[in-house]
Amino acid sequence: MKTRNSLAFLLHARDYSETSVIASFLTKDFGIFNALLKGAKRKGSKFANILSPGSELYISYSDKNALKTIFECEINKQIQIAPKNLKVLIYLNELILKIFEKEHDIPVVFKDYDELMCLMTLDNKDEILELSLRNFEYRLITDLGYGFDLTKNDAGISIEPNQDYLFSPVRGIYSLDKEDSDTSFKGQHLLDFMSGKFSNNMTKKVIKSIFRESLEVILGKELNARKYFN
């Protein structure tokens, strides 16, 4: 039996039997995979304390069969998630699960996820978390090959602060030449985001809308977690 070890985060868990669950993990060394936790639902199970969000885990598992089996799992780092940020965690977990293939090597995503988890504590401001989440989405879109430049329009011309623009997942950012549109926005919002200025509510709205539209094209549908957000 081959044994593997890795740091990991629990993304999702579902019932497998009356006593066991199948869990989806994001690991530092082996990407995302599903694994069986035998007896996890039994009273006093050694897995009981890992089935709630907020822990970086150290797992040991066997990949003898197609469905891996976890036989040791310890909390490596406990992170106190603020209740108001649980919806962010749900969104982040669903996004990662649906956008990546199983067992695809994604160490950078693990690092980014770890940093985002640490920002979900009571000690951090909402603005910092939201900016970090948007930066994560932008890197994700770019790394998957669907990236677009937020400092230039589709013709390669630098974004002007007072110019009106529109966004298309196919074209990227493009100039609005004639009639106004309800979905147009000023270039200043793009420039502010790229320079780390994220206090303006309209800037937050514009960037969130752009990345949401792009991710939905990549995924082919809207995430279930969107229902928790306005």
N, C-alpha and C positions, 0 to 999 in steps of 0.2 A: 504494500500500500504506500503510495507516494503522498508525503505530507508537505503542505505549503503553508507559509505564514505571511501575514501582511497587516499593515494598518488599514482600517476600513471604517466607513460610515454606513449605517443602515438607511436605505432609501425607502423600502417598503416591505411589509410582511403580510402574508395571507394564510388563512387556515389551510392545512394539508390533511389533517385528520383530527380526531377528538383530542389528541395530545400534542401534536406536532404542527409546525408552521414552515412555510417556504419563505425565505427572506431574500431580498435583492440588496446586494452590497456594492458600494463604490469603493474599490480598493486602490491603494497607492501603487501596487506592483503588478496587478493583473486585470485592471479595468473593472468592468461591471459584470457580475454574475449572480445567478440564483443558487441558493444552497438550502439544504434541509437542516432544520434544528429539531432534532428528535427530543420529544418530551418537553418542549418549551412551554407548553400550556399547563403542565402539571404543577401543583402547589410545591413551592420550594425548589423549582427548577433552577439550575445554574445559569440559564439563559433569560430568566424572568426580567432581570434589571437592564437588559440591552434592547428590549422591544419598544422603548419609548425614545423620542428624539432627544438629541443633545449630547451624544457621546461619540468620541473618537475611540474606536475599538482596536484591539489586537486579536486577530482571529487565526486559528489553526484549523485546516480543513483537509479532507481527502477528496481527490478527484478521480478515484478509482472508477466510479460510475459516471454516466452522463450528468446526473444530478449530484452535485457536490454535497458533502456532508460536513457540517461544522461539528467539531468535537471539543474545542476549547475556544472561549471568547471572554476576554477581559476588557474592562474599561481602561483605556490608556489616558484619556483626558475627558473630564466632565465639563460640559458647556451649559451654562444656565440660560436657556432660551427664554426671552421675554414673551409672555403670552400674546402680546400684540404682533409678534413676529412669526408666530406659528404658521400663518397663512403664506408668508414668504418662503418658509422652509418647505411647505407642501408644494408650492409652485416650483421651487428649485429642484426638488426631488423628482417630480413628474417630468419636468423638462429634460433632465439628464437621462432618465430612464427611457424616454421616448426618442431621444435624438441620437443616442449612441448604440452601436452594435455591442452585443455581449462579448466580453473578454477582449475588447479593443483596448490597446495600451494608451491610457490618457493620464499620465502623471501630472501634467499641467492643470488639468481639470480638478484633480484631487487637491492640489495646492490651493487653487482658487476657491474651491468649496470649503476647505478648512478655514481660510481667511474670512469668508462670508459668514460661516458659522460663528466665529469669534465676534463678529460685528452684531450678531443677533442678541446680544446680552442687554441687560438693563442699563449698562454704563455707557452705551453709545447712542449718539443722536440719529434720528430717523434719516436725516439728510445724508449722512455718511454712508449708511447702509444702502439707501436707494441709489446713490451715485455708484457705489461698488457693484451693485446688482446690474445696473445698466452697462457698466464697463465689462462685466462678465458676459453679458448677452452679446455685446459688440465683438468681443474677442471670439466668442463661440461662433457667431455668424461668419466672421472673417476666416477662422481656422477651418470651417467646413466648406470654404470655397465660394461663399455667397456674399463676400464683403463688398463694401462701397465706401467711397471717400466722403467724409463729412466736412472736409475743408475745400472741396472742389465740386463743381456740378458735373453733369455727365459729358460736357464738352471740354472738361479739363480747366475750366476757368475758376479762379479762386472765389470762394463764397464772400459775398458782400453783406455787411451787417443789416443794411436797410432794404435789401432786395427781397422780393417775395419768391418763395420756392415751393415745390411740391416733391413728394417722394413716391417712387415706384420700386418694388423689389427687383424689377427687370432693368430699369433705367438708372436707379439710384436717385440722387438729388438732381432736380432739373429746374430751370428758371421758369417763372410764370410770366409770360410776355404780354398777354392781352387781358382777358377778363379775370376779375377776382374769383377766388374759390373759397368755400367754407373750410377746406382742408389745407389751405396755404399757410405758410409760416415765414417769419423773418429769419434771415441768415444768422442774425445775432444769436439765436438759440443754439444753433449748431456750433458756432464758434465758442460760446460759453461752455457748452458741454465738453468740447475738446480741450479747453483750458482748465477744466476742473471746477468751473463756476456752476453751481447747481442749486441755488437758493430760490430762483424765480420759478413760480408755479407753472407758468406757460412753457418754460424751458423743459421742465419735468414732463409735462403733458406731451410736448412735441416729440421728445426723444423716446418716451415710452411707446407712443403710437407707431413711430418708425420701426422700432425693434420688434414690437408685437406683430406688425404686418409682415415683416421679413421672416420671423420665426414660424408664423403660421403657413407661409409658403413652403418653407423647408419641411415642416411636419406634415403638411397636407390637411391640417385641421386645427381647431382651437383646443387648447388644453382644458381639461376639466377644472383645474385649479383656478382658471380665470373667473369662475363664479364667485370666488371669495373677494374679488377686487371690483372697484367701481369702473 
